[in-house]
Structures are given as C-alpha cells and as structure tokens.
C-alpha cells in the first residue's frame, strides 16, 4: 500500500501546453479514511509539492440498503472505484451525503461510510445498519418535499442534505443544527439509533421551518415548530412506506414511542389548547414537545376525521379531507402565513387562509379546517353568515399614548353569504376589563365573502396610564349563527 515513486518529467501546469517542465516524482496516494485518491507530483530536486490530480471520479450508482427500520430499500450512492462505494449522491438538489461520526463529537473526524459491492447489509453491535437509514431517509425527505410541495431541499434553494450518524456515546437524541442533521445511537437497549424515517423527516423539517416561518423555539411558537416537524415526519413516512406508516413518532426507536398524533393524551400530551396536560412553565423551552400535541391532533383530525368532545366539553364532528390535502394546508400555512412569534390563534387563522388559497373560499376543506381547530379548542367553526374580528390595527405597541386614543379593528366576512348593504353589525371593545364600548355599524355596501372592513370606534380609549394594556374586541352580526367573535390582544 505504500506509494511507489516514479521519476518523470512533468509540466508545472497541465492545462498549459507551453508550461515549463520539471523533473519530478509521481506517486499515487490512496486512503480509505478519509477517502481520497490522488496522483501527487513532487519536485525531484527541492521536494516541493508541484500539484495533485484527482483519481476518484464520482458517479452516482444505484445501490441496495438492508435498512434497520424500513426493510430493503433502493438508494443512490457514489461509485468511486470498481469495488468502493460511499453514501453520497449528486442527483437530488445539491446532493445527499451521509457520514460516520464513529461515536465522536468533532465533525472534523467524520468519515465516509463505505461498501465494496453497493449492497449495504452491515449488521453488527455498532448499529452500522442504521446508517443507510439516514441516507435513504434524507433522499425520501427530499423527494417528498419536491414532489408534494415543489420545494427544493430545506431552503428551497437545492442546498445539499448532510447527515452525521453515530454521534457521541449513548446519545439519545437527533437534532438539526441550522445546517445539517445529526443522529445519536441511543443507549443500545431502550433507545436505538435515531435514524428512523419519521425522525429523519422531522429533523429536516426544522430546516424548512428555519427557512420559512422561522418559528422561535419557545412557548407557543416553539410548540408549533415541533408540531410542524411531527406533521411532516409522519407525512414523509406515509409517502415513502404507506403500508406501515402510523401516527406515532419514533415507535421504531423506542418503546413506548415519543408521541402520538392521533391520541396525544396517551403520552400525557395535550390534545386541547390549554386543556388537560397543557404545560405552563419554563422546562423544555416552555413545553415545546408536549404542547405540540395541540396542532398534532388538529392535523390528525383534519386528515382522518373524528367525532368527540374536547376538554371544554364542546362537541365536534370533522369530516377528514385526507393526509395530502391536510399536509398542503399545513405547508402553505408554515411557508406563507406564519412568522417567528406566531401563536396557536395565528396558526388557526393562517390555516384557514391557506385552505381558502388552495381549495377556494367556501370549500369543504375550509369548513373542515376551522372545525378541526374548534376540536382542539382554538376558535370556532365557520358558519354561513360569519363576521370575524381579525386584528386590532390601532393602537400598536408604542410609547406616549394619550388619554384619548382611537381603537380600530379589522373584521372580515368569513362566511359564504354576501352581507347586504345596510346590514347591522355591532362592534364592541373593552379596555383593561373596564367599561364596554359598542358601536352600531351599517354596512355602506354589500360585503362579499372574503371582504374586509376597518372599524374605528367612536369612543376613544384612555391609555394614559403607563404599563401593559389589554384590549378585548368582538363583533356581533344579526345573521351570524355563531353569534360572537372575540379577539384578545
């Protein structure tokens, strides 16, 4: 294996036919860890390195992986020699690459995971058979996003998908660090290597969230962040292996699993906003993993349909619209309507807007989306005559407010019936739980479904006291079968 020098006359620049020549030693250098193959030219007189030529000529090849969690799957690998393959490919976006951390924590020590015949069936106590799971999982995650949502990689710019497996010793976690995915080995007993397909999809979706809504990993926005990763984790699993997919997270890795989307309470996670098991506190960044159960259950109910009674003793009945349609709504909500500080009420409003964009204003999908949020304790269903208060537009958070400030609201016809010109709407606000102020509004013209209207109260509010103020507002329309629409700012 040692290099065998050959004395040659070589040009200083192979690309220049008029280059000066030097007497040099030519050597072929090979290594498997790190994987390299180079021809090296060394000046025979001075020992200086003149230049190198790459021997490894990359080419995508079709391989077979006997994965730990998903059976036998077809993967794409890199053929670097007749009997040497590594877990890299260039066909999907900027590529997919998977590396072996060898139970260390420095990414600089990571090496290519290689095979001699492109049939990846390594089963050993080191859990090496779980490494191809990460590679295949990244490929399937890429395929899901490009085929279902026309998204090219996590940032929609085709950026390379890089995964690191065998991180540290007995590390029971997997994480997205802003650039790539990392997977621990568990503890070898109750927790296996964390490379099952739903976990791979979950981690990459954190990258999607980072490059779209940017939901801050704290409290309600953090719970939404975790929930979107669960939603697309199970969606990717169903996309790639529908016959064995389910609504559990990490059930192939741990017993019991981490979470259930169809029955969050079975894992002491909430299925109703601020209902049983809803966590209020500082642990786990404000309960981001537990409180994700609210939107998780919303997604399950919307996709599959459900009938029941929530923690507020409200009966609900939702007709499922299917996994794909529910995922389309969730994806558009995440990438179009939500921002870094969004809360559950924002997720409801954004999901309804997303459903309207995708399926049309009075579509069954819009109604079922609202019903599913009602099922988890966020907002009301949409009725035929439904005027909704959307937001407080004036005043915004600022200093120097006076004892006589206008209060302005935005409300919208969210129903499917045109409100007639001259219809009466009662618009009400209350500042700091004090006196209620109500105006009677006569619509100046017909209000079509989806139309919006701004209202400024004729009764100004006193904001002269320094500190935090709370505005409650609601709209009551005589034909609104839901009767009340409330927003709390």
N, C-alpha and C positions, 0 to 999 in steps of 0.2 A: 504493500500500500504506500510505501514511501515514493515520493516523486523521483523520476529518472531524468536528470537534466540532459538536454541535447544542445550542442553548440551550433548556433545558426547565425546567419546574417539577416537581420530584421530591420524593417523601416521604423523610424521614430513615429510615423503617422500612417496607419494602414489605409486611411482614406485619401492619402495624397500620393499619387504615383511618382512624384518628383521628390519625395521625402528623403532626407539624409539617412544613411544606413549605419547600423551599429552591430558590432559583434556581441551576441547575447546568448544567454542560456534560456532555453524554452522548457517549461515544466507544466504538466497537467496536475492540478491540485483538486482533490475531491474531499468532501466531508459530508457526513450524514447528520451531524448535529452541531452547528446549524447546517442546513442542507445547502451545499454550494458545489459548483463545478466550474473551474476557471482554467484557462491557459495563461500562464504568467511568463513574462519576458523580463529578464534581469540583465543589466549591463555587465558583460563579462569582465570588464576592466575595473569598474568602480563599485559594482554591487548594487547600484541604484535600480529601483523598480522602474522599468520603462513604461509598461502598460499591461492591461489584462484584457482577455477576451472571454465572454460568457460562453460556457459549454452547454448549460442547461437551456434547452429550447422548450418553452412552455407550450402545452397543447391540452385543451380540455378533452377529457375522456369520460366515458360512461362507466361507472362502477356500480357495484352491488354492496350494500351495507346490511349486515345482520345486526340491526339496532337492538338496544336493550329494551326499549319501551314501545316500539312501533313495528316490530317484526322485520321482514326483509323489504328493503326499500331501494329504489334506484337513486343514485347520487351522481353528481358531476365532480370530477377530481382533476388534478393536474398531472399529466404524464411527463415526467422529467427524464426518464430513461426507459429502456425496454422492460426493466424489472423494478421500477421505482415510481411510486405514485404518492402524492400528498393531497391533503384536504384543502385544496384551493381550486377556484374556478373563476373564469372571466365572463361567462355568458349572461349573468344576471346583474344588470346595472354596472356598477364599478367593480363587481366581483364579490365572491364569498370566500372567506378564509377562516380556518379553524386551527387553533394552536393548543399545544400541550404545555400547561404550566408546571407539570411534574411536581405538584404539591408545594411549590414555592410561591412567594408573593411578589417577586420582582418580575415585571412583564418583560424586562430585558433578557431573562433566562428562558423565555418561552421558545419552544421548538416546533417544527413541523411534525405532525403525526403522519407516519409513512406506512406504506404497504407494498408488498412485492408483486402482487397479481391483481390488484384492484378489486379483490373480494375481501371486504372488511368484516372479518368474523372473529376478532380477538376477544376471547372471553377469559378473564383472569381475575385474581383477587384485587387487582388495582383498578377494577371497574373501567378498563380501557374500552370495553364495548359500548360505553355511554358517550364516547367522544364523537362517533359518527352521528349519534342522535342530534347533537348540537349543530353539526354541519347540515344534515338533512332538514332539521327544524328551521334553520336560517333560510335555506332555499325555499321551503314551503311558505314561510312567512313573507318572503319577497314575492313569491308567486301569488299569494292571497291578495296582498295589497295592490299589486299591479293589475290583476285580473278583476278583482271585485270593486276596487275604488280608483283605479288608474293612478296609483301613487307609486312613484319610482324610488324605492328604498325609504328609509325612515324620514328623510328630509325632503323627499320628492325631488332630489337632485341626482339620484343614482349613486349616492355615496356607498363605498364598499362596506359590506357587513363583516365585521371581525368578531370572532368569539374566542374566548380563552376558557379551557376546561382543566379540571384538576387544580383548582386554586386553593392553596394552603392545605392544612391537615385538619380533617374533621370539621370542615367549614360548612355549616348548614344554612346556606343562602345562595341566591343568584342575584345579580344586580346589573343595572345599566348605569354607566358612569358618565354619560354625556357623549361618549364616542364609540364605545364597544360594549359587548356583553361579557360577563364573567360568571362562571359556574363553579360552585364548590362541590365537594364529594359527599356531603352529608357526614354521617358518623359511621356508615358501613352497616348499620343494623336497622334502626327505626327510620332512618333517613338515607336514601340512596343519592347518587349523583343527580344534581338538579338540572337535567337536560331533557326532560320530557317535553313533548311538543307544545302543550299548553303553557308551560313555563317559558320556553323559548319565545313564543309569540307574545306572552305577557311582557317580557323584558324589552323586546324590540319596540313594543308599542309605547313604552316610556319614551323612547326616542321620537316616535311620531308625535306624542303629546308635547314633548320639549320643543319640537319644531312647528307646532301649530298653536294650540291654546296657551301652552306654557303654564299650565296649572301649578300654582305654588304648592309644594309638598307639606301642607299644614292644614289642619282642621277640615272644613268642608271642601275647599278646593283640592286638598290632598286626598280626601276620600274619593272625589270624582276622578282624580288622577289614577288612583289604584283601581277604581272600578272600570275605567276605560281599558286598562291593561287586562283585567279579567274578561271583559266583554270580548275583546278581540283575541285573547288567548283561547277561549272556548270556540270562538268562530273559526280560527285558523285550524284548530284540531278537527272541527266538523268538516271543514273544507278538504283537508288532506286525508282524513280517515273517518268518513261519516259513519261507517258501520260500528265503530267502537267509541265514538265520542259521547260525552256526557256533560253534565252541568257542574262537575266538581273540579276544583283546582288542585293539581299536584296529587291526585289519587294514586298515580303510578309510582310516586316517590315515597309517600308516607302513608301510614295507617294510624289514625284516620287522615283524610286529606286536609288541606289547608282551609278551604272554604267551600261552601255550596251556594250556587247562584239560585237554584230552584227552592232551596229551603235554608236560608241564612241562619235562622234561629237554631237549627240543629247543631250549629257550631258557635252558639251564643253570639251571633252577629245580628244586627237589627234588620228587619225587612220593612220597617215603617220609620219615616223621618221623625226623630226624637221620640220614638216609641220604645218598647222593651229592648234592652241591650244596647240602646244608642249611647255611645260613650261621650261623656263630657269631662275633659281633663287634659293633662299635658303629656301623658305617656303616648308612645308611638306617634309623635308629631300631632297629637290631638285625635288619636284613634283612626288614622287613615285606613288601616287594613280592615278593622272591624266595621266602621261606618260606611265602607264601600258597599256593604250589603244592601243599602237602600237602592242605589241605582242598579246594582246587580240584579236584584229581584224585579225592578222595573223592566229591565231588558228581558228577563225570562218571561214575565207575564205578557209583555208586548209580543214577543216572538211566538210563544206557545199558547197563550190564552189561559185564563184562570178565573175562578169564581170563589169569593171568600169574604171574610170580614177582617179589616185591619185593626191595628191597636187602638184606633179612635172609635171603634165599634161602628165603622162605616162599611156598608156592604158594597161590593164591587163585582162587576162582571165584564170581563175583557175578552173579546174575540181575537185570537192570535193572528198576526199578519205574516208570520214566517220568519225564520232566522235571518235570511238575506235582507229582507226589507227592514227589519229592525236594526240590522247592522248598518245599512245605508243611512238610516236616520241618525244613529249614534255617531257614525263617522262624520257626517256633514255638521252635526252639532259641534263635535270636537274641533273640526278644522275651520269652521266658518263663524260660529256664533259665540263660542265661549272665550273668555280671557283668563288671565293669570289668577284673578281673585274671585272667579265665579263660584257661586253657591248653588245649592240644590234648586232654589227657586229659579235661578238663571238657567240651569240645565233643563228644567221643565219648559220654560219659555223658548229656549233655543231648539229643543227637540220638536216642539210644535211647529216652529218656523221651518225647521229642516223638513218635516213631513209635508208641509204646505209646498215647499220648493220642489220636492221630489214627486209628490203624488197629486198635488192640487188642493186648493182651499177647502173644500167641503168633502174631501175624500174620506173613505172609511179609515184610512191609515191615520189621518189627522185626529179623528174622533177617538180611535183606539189608543193613540199615543197619549192623549190627555187623560183618558180613563185609566191607563196603566200608571200614570203619575198619581192620580187620585187613589189608586190602590195602595201606593206606598206612602200616602199621607202628604203629598205635595200638590197643592192646588185642587181645583175642581174639574169635573168633566166639562166639555164644551156643549152647550145647548144650542137650539136653533136660533133663538134670539139671545145673543150673549154679548154684552158690552163688557170689555175687560179693561181694568186700570193697569197700565203697563209700567209707568215710572213717574217719579217726581222729577220734573225738569228744572224747577226754580223753587227755592234756592239750592245751590250745590254747596258742598262743604267749603266754607271760607270764613275769614275773619272780618270783623267790622259790620256785622248785620245789625239792623236797627230795630226799633220797636214797631215798625210798620213795613213789613216785607210782604210782597206778593207771593202767593203759593200757586204754582202752575203744575198741572198734571197732563200726561199723555194717556188717552184711552183709545181703544180700538174695537171695531166691530169684529169679534172673533166667531160670530155665528155664521149661518148660511142664508140668512134672510136680510134683504135690504130694509133698513130702517127708514121710515117715511120722513120727509121734511116736515117739521113741526112737532115731531115726537118729543115727548118729555123725558129728560134724564135728570136724575138728582145726583149731584156731585158733592161729596162731603169730605172734610178733613178734620183732624183733631191734632192739636199740638201738645205734646208732653202730657197726654191723658187729661187735658183740661177741656174747655168748652168746645163742643162740636159746632162746626160752621157748615151750613149746607146752602148750595145754590141750585136754582132750577134752571136748566138749560133747555131751550127749544132748538132743535136741530134746524139750522138755516136751510139745509138742502138734504136730499136723500143721502144716506150713509150706506154705501155698498159693503158687502163682506170684504174685510181686509182694510177698509178705510180707517184712517186715524183722525183724531181731533184733539187739539190742545184746549185746555180749560184753565183760565186764571180766575181764582176766587175773587169775588167782590169784597171779601172780608180779609184784610191783611192780618198777618200774624206777628206777634211780639217775640223777636229774637234778641232782645237787648241783654238778657242775662248771659253771662259768659259760661260756656260749658257745652255739653252734648245735648242736643235736642232730638226728639223723636217725633216723626210725623206718621200718622196713620191716615190712609185715604181709602175711600171706597166709592163705587158707582152703583146706582140702583136705577134700572130701567124697567118701566111697567110691563114690558113684554119679555123680560129676562127671566126664564124659568128657574135659573139658579139664584136669582134674587139679589145676590151680594157678591161683590168683587173687592177684595181687600189687599192692599199692599202696605207693608210696614218698612219704613225707611229709618 
